[in-house]
Structure formats: C-alpha cells, structure tokens
Amino acid sequence: MGASRAVFTFLGAAGLSLALTTSAGATVPRPATGPRTPAAAGSAAVTVSPHPAHGGVFRDEQGREIVLRGFNVSGSTKLYENNLLPFRSRADAAASAQAMRDLTGANTIRFLISWEGVQPAPNRIDTGYLDRAVEQIREFTDRGFHVLLDYHQDLYSAHLFHRDSWYTGDGAPAWVIRAGGYPRESCGICFLWGQNMMNNTAVRQAMADFWRNRTLRTEAGEVGVQDAFLTQATATMRHLARRLPAASFRNIIGFDPFNEPFDGGMESRSGAEWERNHLIPFYQRFRAAMDTAGWAAKPAFVEPLVFWNTGFFEQGGLPESPPLGARFVFNSHYYDGARITLDPSPAGDGTYATAMNRIRNRAGDLATAPFVSEFGNKLSGHGSDRTPWMLRAMYQGMDAGVAGARWWADPRAGGTVLSGTQWQWDIYHDRHHELMNGNPDKVQTEGDAWNDEDHSVVEMDDAGAVTLRLDRRLLDRLYPSAVAGDTLAFAYEDLARSGYGGAGQQRAWLTPPATMPAVSALVAGRQYGLLVWRQPATRPNGPTELHLPASFPAAGTAVVSDVATVHGVPAAGPVSVTREVGARTAQRLLVDAADSPAGTVHVALVVGAASGAPVTAGQLAAARAELLRWRDTVFAPAARR
C-alpha cells in the first residue's frame, strides 16, 4: 500500500555470482542465464482462460468462471514487531482466517512476503522465516482460501530512512542499502509519504539501481542487485513448493513480483517507455524464475507503473507490452487520488465505474484477466467520513462497470466481475508496538503502525474476538464465487449505510425499471443481487455458486430464476444452500442448471427477504415472468426455456 498517500506521476541479465546458503546450510544455486527448463509444475486450482465477451477470466479446476474476493494480510508484514510476517503466531493466523471466512465470505488473501525477511545476508536464505510463512499460509488454504503471494516494497527499503525521519519504507534488506552507499534521505517539505518517490534522492537512486541491476560490492562478493532479488525469489518459491502440502500449494494462485513499482527517476521520457525498457524485462525474468522453481502452472500478477489509474495521471499501464496471455495477470491497484487529496465530494452511484472499466479494458487489451490487488481508503482522520460510500462505490464498480441507475437497461456494459483484495485486514489494529525506524522514542501503537495509516477493516477485542469496523453489509457481499458457464452480467445492491456503526443514509443505487413492478416490489428496501450467465457447450463439473451474506439467512432468502424459484432455500435441489468450505457459519447458494442445452442464458435474482412484507407465491411467479421477459429482451437472441 502507498499509492493512497500520493498524487504524483513520474517520467520515467547476468546471473548472480554468489552462492547462497540457507539457514540450514544447504546451497541455493544461482538462476541460470540461458533458456530454462521448467521444473515439475504444481497443479493450479485457478487458471486464466479466455471469455467470449470480456477477455480473460479466472476458472477453477471444474471449469467454472470464478471471482476472487478478499483482503490483504497484511501491512503487519512491514513491521519488525511481527518479524516481517502478517501474523505473530500461527494461532493468530488461524483466528484471522476463520473470522474472515465467517464474517465476510472472502475466498482469497494477498499474503505479503518480505525480501528482507527471506534474505537477511547476501549469501543466506532464512528458511525459518519461510517455514513460519508456510504455517500461516496453511491456516488459510486449509479453510479453502486462495492465496496470492506478494513481494512487497514501499519506498524500496526501511533501511534508507534514519531514526528521526517522518517516514519509513519496507522491502530491500539492510545489506543492499549498505552496499549502495546512498545519501542521507530527505523528502524536504513532503505532506504525503508518496512524494518521496519524486523528492527523496536516496529513495530514487536506490530504486533506479534496482532497475539497472547495479553491481554491489557486499561482504560476500559482488552481486547485481536485481540478480540477488531474483535468486532469493527462486529459492523462496522452491522452498514453498516443497514445504506446502500439495492441496495448499494448489490453492496458491500466483505471485505478485513487485508491489507498486516506480521508476526512480530514470532517463525514460514517459512511464510507458520505462515500463517497456525496464519493468517488462524484469517481469519476464521473474516469470522465468517461477518456471525454474516449479511454478509454471501459476501466473505472475504483474503491476503497472504505480499511480496509473489514480484519477490524476494515466502514465503507464503496460500499453507497450505484447499480449500477456494466461501466464500473466494484469494486476492493478486503485485508490481515489482526487478524494484523498483535493476533491471534497462524496462518492455515489457509479462513481468508480470508469476507473474499474479502465482496468477491465487494459486487461482485455493484454489478453489476460484483470485483478485489483489493492483498493480502499482510510478509516480515521480528515475525510474518513466519506470512506463507507467510497468503498461501497468501489465494490459496485468491481461488480459491474455501470451505474446502478443504468444497469437494468444496459447490463452488458458492466463487463466482467472484477476480482480483488481490499487493503487491509489487520487484527492488531490499535494494538501495535512498532519502533519507527528502530527509534524507541517513536513507538507506533495506533492504526496500522506504519506511516500514520489506518485502513484495517477489523480489530480484535480484549477477549481475542475479531470484529468488523465497517458495516457488515459492505464487506459481507453477495458475489458469484463460481459460475458454471460464462458470466454475462452481475450487480448487487448492498444497501450499506454512508456512515459508521449503523449511522448515515441508506439509499438504493440499483433500481429496477418501472416496467418490472413485481420485481420492484420484491426488492424494495432489501438487499439483492442478479446474476446472468450462459450455459457453455461443455458443461463445467459443478453448479453455479454465490456467497450468501449473513443478512441472507436461508429460510428468508428468495431466489427467482429460470432454474427454480423458491422462498426459503432448501438444503437440496436445483437451488440449494450449503456451508462455505472452511466456514463455521458462512453459507453459499448453489444453482444447478445441469440439464440445460448449450447456449441457454440463465438468470438468478437473489433477495434477502427475511424481513419486510411477506413474500407470496403469486409475487414470485409474477417476478419470474418479468425477469424472463427482461432476459429475453436484453440478452436476445437467448435460448428460451
């Protein structure tokens, strides 16, 4: 995380000569410099595949189109009090995983890995650090989570900053900074920490050295700094593939090679040119390292130049990259740079449709799937009163790239449902004890304990219970976790309030047209979602699944569909409910259209109808008739049942 604090843009091999040893003394071979022969590739629970209408999508082992939704765990990896890992213990990881599954129905996490944690010395890999990471990862994979691993950096390294600095960073280990011989850092008069990327000479020189693969003289000999990074990354991936059980490794969906890359003030004339000359070649090297380490079946989740798609500048975005295809994912962040800084207006219906469509479209141009690995906003301080609806609008834009007021008239314009992980999930919120830059006189205890940020959607009470800091209706969302076919459209009305703790306005953004009075009456004042999908020529091996929020109890949920229509969802049948994998309380809705001919367009309207006026059989029948007429009109020439 970091892009939320800045609104600036910037214009923009040989093998490692050292042999590394692990903490157990084993030699880690340097990466080959010639063509690589992939090691035995582990199977993957998630792959990237084409979509007939929307470019690339994710699919599971059953062939179903899936949506990955969850959180980053967590910024605590940046903290020395946590030993550069998301959690202080395996028990904390377990508690966090269970709470996330039950409170939000999330199915994915982005798990941060620290270069400094992996490689504390130029010739050593800390396998103990990696084994502790394995323990924490397993608490999530054992509960059915998908895991995206992320090599995280912010301002390149914490070791660039002196003990009295206003700011800090994370990423590169101390030995890299010592060997670099950088000047004392200073951002001058910087109101936003991201300004360091433009104004801090030490940060800029160190980052530029990485892209140039500068040769460093270390206590263990000479080494190219980018070579060193790739060597330890290869060792990390080999170790994880070896130590994770096969089922857990299958749930690792890929690796994010470099968080929020920036150019460091290199000689490039534009962000796109810098990406072409330096960033894309680095990603190709990382992709080769994945193949070498046994990760050939998993994509690299590659990020564009940071600040792309922030609302201020459009530099970068990999426009000069060749098509990425299924071995890469276009991985963007989204923070509203305008509202974080200058724009005092609140977010509302359709605010982020354009921004999210830009991510969809760029991924389509690159012939791969899109992913939003960071999005969010602060939960305290100036402007945080707008956060609930900013987040609501971000989720709305990820569900469908069209405003709710227009969705029923033009649902096809919504595009694919975006997968993503919100920043962030930190069970230690307001319970930190981090010495900023090692300074005992600057102990960080509040918020995220890092650069005055406060983004965590959870906190833990004195009894160890994990609780949400935002309206649960915002975070525990109906979403299509697995679709047995090709998704054509999806939208969700969450009715989340504009304030905290149940305060603020409640306003529906997704409003059916006047030509559908029965549907309008059924959903009025209620949370609801609508999924439209097409039956493929080859039927996936499994039903369509939607996460069912806690506000949709099975007995009070109405489903209006061409497959079946019910009020009170049973435990068996073409429309049924079952427990989420690994959950104690969270549930999922199953819609099984197995007998439908190829090309059939299915619809499923899911309504949280536990309260309000009683739902009658006649009302459901009328709503079904309206819904099927709408389907046959909007999605013509659809197959009719």
FENUR-V642433 format. One line per field, one symbol per residue. ss: DSSP state (H for helix, E for strand, C for the rest). phi: phi as a letter, one per 30 degrees, with the letter a starting at -180 (. if undefined). burial: # if it has 16 or more other ideal C-beta (glycine too) atoms within 10 Angstrom, else .. Layout:
BEGIN
ss: ???
phi: ???
burial: ???
END
This chain:
BEGIN
ss: CCHHHCCCCCCCCCCCCCCEEECCCCEECCCCCCCCCCCCCCCCCEEEEEECCCEEEEEECCCCEECCEEEEECHHHHCHHHCCCCCCCHHHHHHHHHHHHHHHCCCEEEEEECHHHHCCECCEECHHHHHHHHHHHHHHHCCCCEEEEEECCECCCHHHCCCCCCCCCECCCHHHHHHHCCCCCCCCCCCCHHHHHHHCHHHHHHHHHHHHCCEEEECCEEEEHHHHHHHHHHHHHHHHHHHCCHHHHHCEEEEECCCCCCCCCCCCCCHHHHHHHHHHHHHHHHHHHHHHCCCCCCEEEECCCCCCCCCCCCCCCCCCCCCCHHHEEEEEEECCHHHHHCCCCCCCCCCCHHHHHHHHHHHHHCCCCEEEEEECCCCCCCCHHHHHHHHHHHHHHHHCCCCHHHHCCCHHHHCCCCEEEECCCCCCCCCCCEEHHHCCCCEECCCCCCCCCCCCCEEECCCCCEEECCCHHHHCCCEEEEECCEEEEEEEECCCCCCCCCCCCCCCCCCCCCCCHHHHHHHCCCCEEEEEEECCCCCCCCCEEEEECCCCCHHHEEEEECCCCEECCECCCCEEEEECCCCCCCEEEEECCCCCCCCEEEEEEEEECCCCCCCCHHHHHHHHHHHHHHHHHHCCCCECC
phi: .lddcbbccbdd.ddddccccddcjddcddddcceccededddbdbbcbdbdbbicbcbcddiddbccblbdbbddddcddchibdbdaddddddddddddddbidbbbccdccedddbdbdcbcdddeddddeededddddciddbcdbdcbbhiadddcddcddbbbakddddddeddiddedacidcdbdddedcccedddddddddddhedcccdcjdadddedddddddddddddddddeedddddddlbcdadhdbdiiddddaddddeddbddedddddeddddddjcddcddcccdeeidicjcbbdijhdcddediddbbdcccbbdedddccdddddaeiecdddddddedddddchbdcbcdbaladcajeidddeedddedddedddadadddcdddbddddiddddabdcbbbdceibcacddhicddbdcbchdibhidbbddbabdddjdcbdccedddcccdaddacdlcdcaaabcchdddcciicjdbbdcccddddbdddeddceibdabbcbbcdddcdddlddbbdcdddcdedcccbcaddabbbjdddbkdbbbbddeiccbdbbccbccdcddejdccbbccbdcdbjdedcddddddddddddddedddcddddcc
burial: ##########.#...#.#.###.....#.##....#..#..#.#####.##..#######..#################..#.#####...#############################.######.##.############.#################...#########.###.##.#..###..#.#######.############.##.#.#.#..###################.##...###################.#.###########.##.###########################.#.#####.#..#..###########.###.....#######.##########################.....###################.###..#..#################.#.####......#..##############.....#..################################.......#####...#.##..##..###########..##.#############.############.#....#####.#.##..########..#...###########....#...##.###.###.###.##..#...
END
